[in-house]
Amino acid sequence: MRCYSSARVLATLAYAANSVASIVTSRATDILQPLDIKTFHSLNRIGSPVVSPSQKLALFTTSYYDPTENKNTAYISCLDIYNGNITRLTENTLGTFVSNPLWFDEETIGFLKKGALYKQPLYGNTVPSEVFAPPIAISNVMYRASQDMLTFVASVFPNCTMDECVLVKQRNAMRTDSAMVFDNLWARHWNEWMTMEKPNVFAARLDRTGSKWSVGPETNIAAMLPHTSDPLTRWSVDDYTVSPAGDNMAFVVRPPSDNMTWATNVDIYLASTKHGSRPRLLTGQMNGTASAPTFSWDGRRLAWLQMETPGYESDINRIFIYTLATRKTVAVAYDWDLSPHNLMWSRDNKSLYTVTGSKGRSLIVQIDALTGHRRELTTTGSAASIRPIDDQSLLFVHSDTDKPADIHMLNTQSQAVQQLTNTNAQTLRSVHLSKAEDFWFTGAHGDKVHGWVVRPFGFNRRTTYPLALLMHGGPQQASTQSFSHSQWNPNMYASAGFVTVVINFHGSPGYGQNFTNSVRHKWGDYPYVDLMRGVDYVTSRMRFIDKTRMVALGGSFGGYMANWINGHTDKFCALVSHDGKFSTISGYYGTDEL
């Protein structure tokens, strides 16, 4: 790396802040402003839609941060899916935070606020009323009207009810020491000690008689797992789902192990919510990570995602379907070379919808549940939170490099997309956001590698600009053409005057599993070659890039690569290593987990 004085480096970085004033702006940006940091952090963030029983309405949360007051706020709104009307339902006073919207019926909603469950009529200017004030915090609440049943997750100690756990905490608080004893290798996860208190899934009856509802005694569904009474087993429920009729539950659990630090075995159990039967293990023949269970709408089948390679966090997800009546499991679309992220059944129970990474985008794909035939339903940007409405339409959240996330409706037959919300329209009315421009080049091993460029605010081809190379983490993760609210949003750098370059080097998902696997034991090899060749490619073809003013920035593995670049080239004037390792050997001995 070139040895510049600190003044020279600071001057290079300061160019970003000062260059905007000297840019000869085009007509398209004459009346627009760049995205400044205060506006960026105050943008609204939209939650997943929650469809009503009639499939005509949808609840969603909107959250935002006020940088002046340093407070977060979240409120719930109701979207009329077919006429587009949006009504705010809960207060949006600064610092008020609600979550987990749900439907009790077509005219009554529920939500969590400060650890308690509330209900509120959909219509009229009524205040919410408390339904359930549990002694400990709950999350991931679901309601099934056919069973008058609430389900939720709460962290408890072994052999403890929720009330008893409060007493245990009180006794622990009176201890005169803070010593802990661990007999396995997972003693700490990031900033938390791995205590005996673990998430479990509960069910309780909801009595809706009269105006004041009541919640009956809770049942710990996970308590029937084998040896769960042993404090050393440390079962942990990561996720769960309930059948539409409310009679069955599937939950994702991390089973106990002596080597939990690097074990990736995560299982799915099926249990009845009607009686205390022992949960049935569905994934006992596989030692990889299982995730995303989802019941068909008729409740007859359960689908989930399954990794099959033990100890490999970046293995491809396969789709498995279990038939409850026959107790048989089959794989679907096993020949697919892309890894799906989640699953949702179509309303007619004939196909599955999923989101998968594909060439820097997160696309919705429809999969025939019998044949495995696949059909891409979207082509641009990044999709998430699929919610079917009927046999031909679904809601989803969509964003792109130049568009924050909003709720859209997709016709699965015509593939027509309609935007239903525009939560940042007012804030971004006078702000310019640049689009991503794709490019491909020959990288390491002779493989084609994908990247994109985001041009600076007020771009003028006759002006030269500095370059910012953003390097993603992982390394078996991928950058996507989505709107990120983190420090790695390309438009923040483009707004500051940089030509911003993003490259999905070897190891990135979305380009086939072989491409993802190829980075194993090649951390300083293939990614480095890809990044250097990618930078050479864009600078040789985009003469408006000033090759003497280039910076590279990355977090996690991107930080590792910044450190690697520092010892292997002098292309860059400055490097930013955010949480990047210098030594993988010392990292292995010092890590909390795989």
PyMOL commands that set and color helices and strands:
alter all, ss='L'
color gray80, all
select helices_A, chain A and resi 6-22+27-29+37-41+145-147+162-173+221-224+444-446+490-495+513-517+526-541+557-566+584-590
alter helices_A, ss='H'
color red, helices_A
select strands_A, chain A and resi 45-46+50-51+57-66+71-80+86-88+99-105+108-113+116-121+129-132+138-144+149-156+188-189+192-193+198-207+214-215+219-220+236-242+248-254+267-272+280-281+290-295+301-306+318-323+328-332+344-345+351-358+361-368+374-376+382-390+393-400+403-411+417-419+436-442+448-454+465-471+499-504+545-555+574-578
alter strands_A, ss='S'
color yellow, strands_A
deselect
rebuild
show_as cartoon
